[in-house]
Amino acid sequence: MKLDKFISMAIEQGASDVAINIYNELNRIIRFSNNEITIVKEIVEKWAEIYVAIKEKRAIVEVNDVSPNSIKKAVREALEIARRSQPSEIYAPLPQGPYTYNSELLKPGRINMSPEKLVDYVEAAVNAALSEKVGKVAGILTCSKGRRMIKTSSGVESESYYQDIELSIRAFASEDATGHFVSIAADRKDFDPEAAGRKAGEIAKLSINPKVEEPGTYEALLGPMISANFIEHVGNSASAFYVDAGLSFLADKIGEQVASKIFTLVDDPTIPRVVGTEPFDDEGLPTRRNVIVRDGVLETYLHNSTTAKKFGVESTANAGLIIPRPFNLLVEGEGRSLEDLIASIDDGIYVTNNWYLRYQNYRTGDFSTLPRDGMFRIKNGSIEYPVKGLRISDNMLNILKGIREISREKYWIKWWEVETPVYAPYIVLEKLTFTKPQ
């Protein structure tokens, strides 16, 4: 579709900047429960995001109809919203293109999307979980492929293709003995449904007959599912938008030690054929590798053109036209085996998963969250028994500074509690505070 006429129309009607992103996506979804496939469906989605700026006044309109008439109407609507909106403090024009993009990032990995192959993946995951002697298994597999087009008033025009597959599987050994794991990939060579099923089954089997544990402060081992959730919150809090809005525990901390010296966190969409790969951001800037935290020191916030101008720095190519965001998050550095991490803990609790993380104070990082699925008591370097009846209530900066070790093993994690793909390890914390659930 030629987008030039819509750009020209907006400029003629007073826009200083226009960006149009159009997406076409095919999703094949398989749901399963009680060890059997229950739903197989295919969804085709098309949507457009239209950004319009009249100097300091900005607006974004999203529509699910990408016909020319719909886009024309959305451009007019965006112009009207922008005219009525309050001006922002800063006007930053869209980056001036054109740009050259890494050709390896413009094309997708290889994933067999045939329904027969996807069913094979689900059956392999279910059978692997059942081999651990659990009673039932449930979950969802989603395989997607799509195309993204971008056109801006500042000379950017390109398109990219993407493909990914996600499996989330939960095993039930009893009503209060469950395990959950995922496998996600942007190329078939990295997808391992059997390993995800087996891991979920192992956790569930070990969780049978949990004991109610006493609240307190313990050493802690975080599994990749929960460590990914915490890490995503660090990445999101590095967005300059949230820093500026007073909603980030990383505010005013550039150059400061915000985490343990063994912790390095990177946003890197420039790795070909991994989840989160992107050749350009929503303003059309070529993406780049950004080290957010290096050896515990906060190095950068994530910026689009507007936040970069306000902070007096360059954009990190993380637009979000309004809210800069990470594309993916990778914890870097060598570590020890999971067995060694467990052996290093004298008096601790191993948490495999969590959900419903909520902040009491975004600015300070005080939060609470509920452990989910298997949770285990560790004594003298050994897992002793499963536990239940605890809530985690702590502070994000305390957790980051209390990281003692990370594992050698890392896993790509993404599910409905972790929306940004995270390459997450097991993490040992010096201490973590557990309270009683309300």
N, C-alpha and C positions, 0 to 999 in steps of 0.2 A: 504494500500500500504506500502510495506517495503521500508524505506528510507535509510537504513544502507549503501547500495551499493553506493548511491550518495554521502553520507558523506565521505565514504572511498575513493571514486574516487577523491574528491576534496582535501582531505588530501594528497593522494599520489602525486597529481600534485602541491603541494606546499602550500596549504591553512593551516593557523594556526587555523582558526575558521570557522565553518560552521553552519548556522541555516536555517532550512527549515520549513516554515509554509504553510499548505495547507488548503484551505477553500472549502466547498461544501455548496451551499445555494439555497434554493427554495424561490422565491418571488411571491406572488399573489397580484396583483395591480388592484384597481378599481378607475377609474377617473369618475368624475361627473361634469356636468355644466348645467345651466338653470334648476336646480332641478331634473335632470334625469341622470341616469348612461349612460355614453357614451363609455367607454372602460373597458373591463375586460380581463386581460391577466396574463399569468403565465410565469415566467422567471427562468430558472435554470442556475446558475452561478457556475463555478469552476475556481479557480485560485491558483497560488502558488507564494510565495515570497521566493527568495533564497538570503541569505546573505553570503558573503564570505569575510574573512579578510586574508591578507598576512601580518601579523604583523600590521604596521601602515597604510597599504593600504587596503581600504575597498570598497565594491561594493554591490549593491542590484539590482536584476533583478526580475521583475514580469511578469508572463506569464499566459494566460487564457486557456492554454491547460495543463492538469495535467497528461497526459500520460507519461509513463516512458521515451520515447524518447524525449519528450518535456522538461522534468525536467533535463535529462542528458545534453541536449543542453544548457539549461539555466545555469546550473552549470559551463559549460565550458565558456559560455559568461561572467558570473560573474567573473570567474578567470581572463579572459583576460582584462576585465575592471579594475579590481583591480591592475593587474600588471602595467597598463598604468596610473593609477591615481596618484595624488600627495599624499604623505604620510601625515597623520594627525600628530598633535603635540604629541598625546598620543596613546599608545597601551594598551588597556584593554582587556584581554581575556574574553570570554563568561563565565558566572557564572557556577561553577562546580556542576553539579547535581549528582544523581537524587534528586528530591524534592518530598515531600508529599503535595498534594493539598487538600483544603477543598472540600469534596465530594459534599456539598450542592451547590457549585459554578460550578461544572462540569456538572450539569444537568439543563435543561431549566424549565421555568414555564409552565403552561398549558394554551394554547390558541387554540380555535377551528378554524382551518384554512379552513373549508369547504366553498366552494364558496357561498352556500346558507346563511351561517351564516354571512359571510363578507358583503353580500348584505343587510342582515337585519341591520347590524351596520350602513351602509351608509344611508339606508332609515330612521333609527331612528334619525341620526344626521340631515339629511335634514329636516325632519318633525319638529324637535325641533327648528331649525332655523326659519322655515316658521311660526311657532306658534307665533313668535315675530313680525309678520306682515311685513316681508321684501319681496322684489319682487322676488329675485332669489338667488340661492346658488350654489357654485362650490367648488371643492376640490379634494383631493386624499386620498385613504386609501391604505396602504401597510402593508402586513403581511408576515413575514419572519421567516424561521427556517433554522438552519444550523449546520454544524460540523466543528470544527477546529482541525487540527493535528499539533503537533510541534515535531521536532527532531533536536537535536544539537550535535555537535562534543564533547561537554563537559558533556554528560551523561543525558541530559534532553530528555524525551520522554513521551508525554501525548496527550490526546484529550479531548475536551469539546464540549458541545452542547448548543445552544442558540435559543431563540425564542422571537420575539417582534412584536408589532402591533402599527402602527402610523396612526392617522387621522389628516389631516389638512383641515379645513373648513373655507370658506370665504363667508360672507353674504353681499348682495347688497340691500340697501333700496332705493338708487338712484345712479346716476353716481359718485357723490362725497360723498356718505354716505355708508361706508363699515365697516365691522367688521371681525376680524379673530381670531380664537383660535384653539387649538390642544388638542388631548388626545393621550398620548403614554404610553405603558405599556409593561412589560415582563411577565405578568400573567393576565389572564382574569378578575380576581377580581378587578384589578386596572384600567381597561379600561372603560371609560364612554363617549361614542360618543354623547349621548343626551346632556350631560352637555356642551361639546365643541360646539355643534350646537347652543344651547340656548345662550351661552355666545357670540358667533359670531353675532347672531341675535340681541341680546340686544345692543351691541356696535353699530351695523349698524343703528338700529332704532333711537338711541339717537343722531346719527351724521347728521341727515337730516338738510339741510340749514345751513351749517357752515359759520361763518363769518371770513373774513381775519383779523388776529390778528396782533397787533403791535409787532415787534421784541423787545427784552429786556431780562433782567435777572429776572426770576421768581422762586418762590418755585415750586417744581415739584413733581408729583406723577407718578411713572413709573409702568405700568402694567407688569405682569409676562413675556409677550412676549419680551418686550424691556429690562427689567431687566436681563432676561436670556442672551440676546445678549451681554450686557455689562459684565456680569459675565463670559461668555465664553472667552472674551478677557482677563480678569484677569487671568483665568486658563491657557490660552495659553501663556500669557506673563510670567508665572511662569516656563515655560520650560527652563531648563538650556541652551539648545541649542540657544534659542533666546536671552537669557541674554548674553551669550558669544559672540554672533554675533552682539551685540549692537542694537538689534531690540526689546528691552523690556523696558517699563517704570518702571519695578520693579528691574532693575539692581542696584547692590550695596546697596540694602535696607534690607537685612536680619537683623532682630532684630529691625527694625525701624517701627514706627507707619505710616502705609501707608493708613489706612482707619479709619473710625469711630470705636469707642470702641464697638459698638453694632454689628459689622460685623465680622462673622466667616465663613470661606469658606473651605470646605473639599472636597477632592477627595476620594471616597470610593467605589471601585469596589467589596468589600467583603460582601456587603449586598445581600443575596440571592434573586433572582428573581425580581430585579429591573433593569431598563434600565442602561446599562453601567457595569453590572456585568461581571467580568473576573476573572478566577482562576489564570492565569499566564500572564506575559507580553511577549513581542516578543523575549526576551532572555531566557524565561522559569522560571524566578524568580516568586515565589508565590506573588500575589499582596497583598497590605496592605492598610490600611486607612492612608491617609496623610492629616494633617491639614496644609493648605497652609497659611491661615491668621487666627490668633486667637485673638479675641477681638481687631481687628484692626492692630495687629502686624504681619509682614511677618515672618513666621517661617521657610519655606523651599522652595527651588526650586524643580522641578520635574526632576529626573535623570534616565538615563540608566547607564550602567557600565562605558562607556567612559567619559561622563560628570562628573560622580561621582569621578572618578580618577583625572580628571583635577581640580575639585573644592576641592578635599581632603576630601570627605564625602562618605557615603555609598549610593548605589543606592536606590532610592525610589520605584523600581520595576514599572517604568512607560515607559519602552522601548516600542515603537519606537526605532529600532536599530540605527537610525541616529538621529531622533528628539524625545526626550521624550515628552509625551503628557498626559493630564488627561483622565481618562476613563469616569468619570461623575463628576459633580460638585454640591455640596449641600450647600445651605446657611442654617446655623443652628441658633438656638436661638428662643425664644418666641417673639411674637409681638402682635399687637392689630388688631382688626377687620378692614376691608376695610372702613366701615362706620366711625370708629373712626379716621382713617388716613385722610379721606377727611375732617372731621370736624376740624382737627388740622391745616388746610391750610387756611391762610387769603387771599393770593393773589398769585394764582398759575395756573399751566397748567398740566392737566392729559394727559399723552401720553400712548396709548395702545400698540403701535407697531412701528417698524422702519425697514428700510432696507438700504443697501449700506453704511455701516459704513466704512469710509476711513480715514487713518491717514495722517496728514500733517507732523508729526514727531513721528516715533515709539518710539524713545528714551525718549522723554518727555511726550508722551501720548496725544498730541494735535490731535483732530479728529473732523470730522463732520459726520452727518448722517441725513437721511430724515425720519421724522415721517410718518407713514403709517396707514391707517384706522382711527378709531375714535380718535379725540383729542379734549379736552374740557377745557373751562375756569372755574376755581374754584375761588369763591369769598366768603369770610366770612364763610368758612366751608361748602359750597354748590356748586354743579355743576350747572353753570348758563346757558351755551350754548356751542355748538360745534364750533371749530375754524379750520382754515386751513392757508396755506401760510407761514409756518415756517420751518426752518432748525435748527437742534441742532448743535452748534459749541462750543466745550468745551474741557476739559482735563480729562483724566481718573483718575488721582490721585486726582484732585479737586472733582470729583464725589464721589470717594470712601470716602474721608475725610468728604464730606458733607452729608453723609447718616444720617438722623435724626431718622427715624423709619422704621421698616419692618412690614409686615403683619403677622398675625397668619396663614392665608391661604397660602399654597405653592402648586405649580403645576409643574409637569415634563413637560419641554418644549424641543422640538426638531423639526426643520423644515429646509428648505434650507438656512436660515440665521443663524441657530443655529445648528451646526453639532454635537457638544458634548452635550449629555443629561444634562440638568440643572434643579435642583429642586429649583424653583425660587419663591420668594414672590413679593408682591407689595412693592415698596420702596419709601419713602418720602425723597427728597433732600432739603437741606436748600436753594440751588439756582442752576439754570441751565440756561445757556445762549442760547437764541434763536435768529437766524438771518434770513434774507430773503433768500429764495432759489435763486440760480444763474439762 
